[in-house]
Amino acid sequence: MHNSLALFERLSILYAEDEESLRRSVCQTLEIFFDKVIEAKDGEEALELFFEHKPDILLLDICMPKCDGLKLLKEIRKSHKRVPVIIMSAYAEPAYFQQSIELNICKYLLKPFSKESFLDALKTCARWMYEWGEGGLIRVGNDLFYDPISGMLLKEKEQFLLTKKERLLFEYLLRQKNRVISFEELEEAIWAEEGGSKEALKALVKELRKKLDKESIENVFGIGYKLAIR
């Protein structure tokens, strides 16, 4: 079976938890798998850090000072519909669970939890993000599949290994498939402080299109790009 946790090596996670000892313990585990772990001690700080760092995944406790996890997520969902979220709670109350489901979460994790159940939650999150099929491959077109572990596109008897930047772009589009993403958001996601440009983004899209179905990446004039998967 493919190692779905290997996916997180290139991703960031925001973890919001007011209990310091638990936060430090969980962060130590997260740092094994994620490229970047962002800590928040309350909901207000978490909201600020979310918009500052734009993490790929959220891990939120429900009961926190200043702004609880569900109110925090409601605010984030106004502008970010697809960011994957794991909710943690010491309460198994149906109302909390129902609100979490309505906010489109990946997993509801009850405290206290074992290491195994925590890792299972992360694996569920990985499956939610990429909608893996059999063999760990993702269908992205007619006879075209993607292996997110190796960064390989597979088409009939051909194989295309994506470069580092191609992979960052493609996986970002894939996690938000069928949504138009602005040029500015993509530049920030791919280059961050490196200082990308619209011209560099266009060149990267051009190279990536050579390895995909021609119609996969749509250019929405004056706005950005969309990965169309039907």
TAJOBEL-V825631 format. One record per backbone hydrogen bond with DSSP energy under -0.5 kcal/mol. CO is the residue of the C=O (numbers start at 1). NH is the residue of the N-H. If there is no record, write none. Layout:
((CO	NH) (CO	NH))
This chain:
((2	4) (3	6) (4	7) (5	8) (6	9) (7	10) (8	11) (8	35) (11	35) (11	36) (12	56) (12	57) (13	15) (13	38) (14	16) (14	59) (15	17) (15	40) (16	61) (18	20) (19	23) (20	24) (21	25) (22	26) (23	27) (24	28) (25	29) (26	30) (27	31) (29	32) (29	33) (30	33) (30	34) (36	13) (37	39) (38	15) (40	17) (42	46) (43	47) (44	48) (45	49) (46	50) (47	51) (48	52) (49	53) (50	54) (56	84) (57	14) (58	86) (59	16) (60	88) (62	64) (62	69) (65	43) (65	67) (68	72) (69	73) (70	74) (71	75) (72	76) (73	77) (74	78) (75	78) (76	79) (76	80) (84	58) (85	106) (85	107) (86	60) (87	109) (88	62) (89	111) (93	97) (94	98) (95	99) (96	100) (97	101) (98	102) (99	103) (100	103) (100	105) (101	104) (107	87) (107	109) (108	110) (109	89) (114	118) (115	119) (116	120) (117	121) (118	122) (119	123) (120	124) (121	125) (122	126) (123	127) (124	128) (125	129) (126	130) (127	131) (133	136) (134	137) (137	133) (138	146) (141	143) (141	144) (143	156) (144	140) (144	141) (145	154) (146	138) (146	148) (147	151) (147	152) (151	162) (152	147) (153	160) (154	145) (155	158) (158	155) (160	153) (160	162) (163	167) (164	168) (165	169) (166	170) (167	171) (168	172) (169	173) (170	174) (171	175) (172	176) (174	177) (176	179) (181	225) (182	186) (183	187) (184	188) (185	189) (186	190) (187	191) (187	192) (188	192) (191	194) (192	195) (197	201) (198	202) (199	203) (200	204) (201	205) (202	206) (203	207) (204	208) (205	209) (206	210) (208	211) (208	212) (209	212) (213	216) (216	218) (216	228) (218	220) (218	226) (219	221) (220	223) (220	224) (223	183) (224	220) (225	181) (226	218) (226	228) (227	178) (227	229))
